[in-house]
Amino acid sequence: MKLIYIKSTITPKDYSVVREILKKERGEKLAPFIYKLSKLESLEQYLNKENINYEVYREEQSLLSPNKDNRKIVAKKKQKKQELKAAYQDFAKNKKVNKELAVWDEAVGDGVKNE
């Protein structure tokens, strides 16, 4: 399944055509201008023909059937998460950066003018 987000303002005529395509392709409307379809070809053709801006998002795979590839992906994500956490902790412990941030806070303040 893929999600499509229509960024442009569409006319009522275009909206009715999009609804017809959704019915034909068995898609569903999730929110205003966000639709869920398994086959996007016909909808993309129409939107391109009418010069309507849109974005396509792929739905994430479910990890219900773990196989070797899914395990590798999960392990890589876990490793990246740990690396990112370590990097943030190092940044927070860096005294030089904390001093620079304190100087900036003094110079800029909280952004509220005290009159």
Secondary structure as the mmCIF struct_conf table of DSSP 4:
data_model
#
loop_
_struct_conf.conf_type_id
_struct_conf.id
_struct_conf.beg_label_comp_id
_struct_conf.beg_label_asym_id
_struct_conf.beg_label_seq_id
_struct_conf.end_label_comp_id
_struct_conf.end_label_asym_id
_struct_conf.end_label_seq_id
STRN STRN1 LYS A 2 ILE A 6
BEND BEND1 SER A 8 SER A 8
HELX_RH_AL_P HELX_RH_AL_P1 PRO A 12 GLU A 25
TURN_TY1_P TURN_TY1_P1 ARG A 26 ARG A 26
STRN STRN2 GLU A 28 ALA A 31
TURN_TY1_P TURN_TY1_P2 PRO A 32 PHE A 33
STRN STRN3 ILE A 34 LEU A 37
BEND BEND2 SER A 38 SER A 38
HELX_RH_AL_P HELX_RH_AL_P2 GLU A 41 LYS A 49
TURN_TY1_P TURN_TY1_P3 GLU A 50 ASN A 51
STRN STRN4 TYR A 54 ARG A 58
HELX_LH_PP_P HELX_LH_PP_P1 GLU A 59 SER A 62
BEND BEND3 LEU A 64 SER A 65
HELX_RH_AL_P HELX_RH_AL_P3 LYS A 68 LYS A 93
HELX_RH_AL_P HELX_RH_AL_P4 LYS A 95 VAL A 108
TURN_TY1_P TURN_TY1_P4 GLY A 109 ASP A 110
BEND BEND4 GLY A 111 GLY A 111
#
